[in-house]
Amino acid sequence: MKTIAALSIAFLTLTAPSFAADAKAGEAAYAKSCKGCHGATGTANPGLAKMLNVTIPDLGSAAVQGESDADLKKVITDGNGKMKPVNGLSGSPDDVVAFVRTLKK
């Protein structure tokens, strides 16, 4: 019986569709919807931050990278402070989070 259960779990694991986020797709969505404020490398333009009178965090920083994926996704979908929710995102918020993870310093 244990063998059948183990084989069933192995089969389901190997045949289940992959739902992993796609950092490459996230990069494209980031370039379209996020880069204007957060910069190409996740480091905001200080002049823009000053003009908007906000602090735009470095997305590669330990503080941002220490946030959970769910927290980062919430910021994207709900906004945070003066940052409005990202409407019309060309990809999945999960993909954008996966891309933001590549900016870790």
C-alpha positions, 0 to 999 in steps of 0.5 A: 500500500505504501508503494502505491501511495508513493508512486501516486505522489511521484506521478502527480508531482511529475505530471502536475503543471508548473505554476512557477512564476516567470521572471522573464515575463515579469521583466517585460511587465516591469519594463512597461508598468514599473520602470518609470518610477522604480528604474530599470535596475530597481533603483529609483531616480532620486530626482523623480522621488524628490519631485513626487516628494516620496521615498521610492525604495531600492527594489534590490535592497535587503528591506524589499527583498526581505518582504514575502512574495505575498506582501510584494504582490499586495503592493503591486495589486493594492498600491502602498502609500502614494503608489497607486495599484498597478492597473492594466499590468501586462503580465501576472503580478507573480511574474513581476515579483519573480523579476523583482527577486532577480534584482537582489543585491 
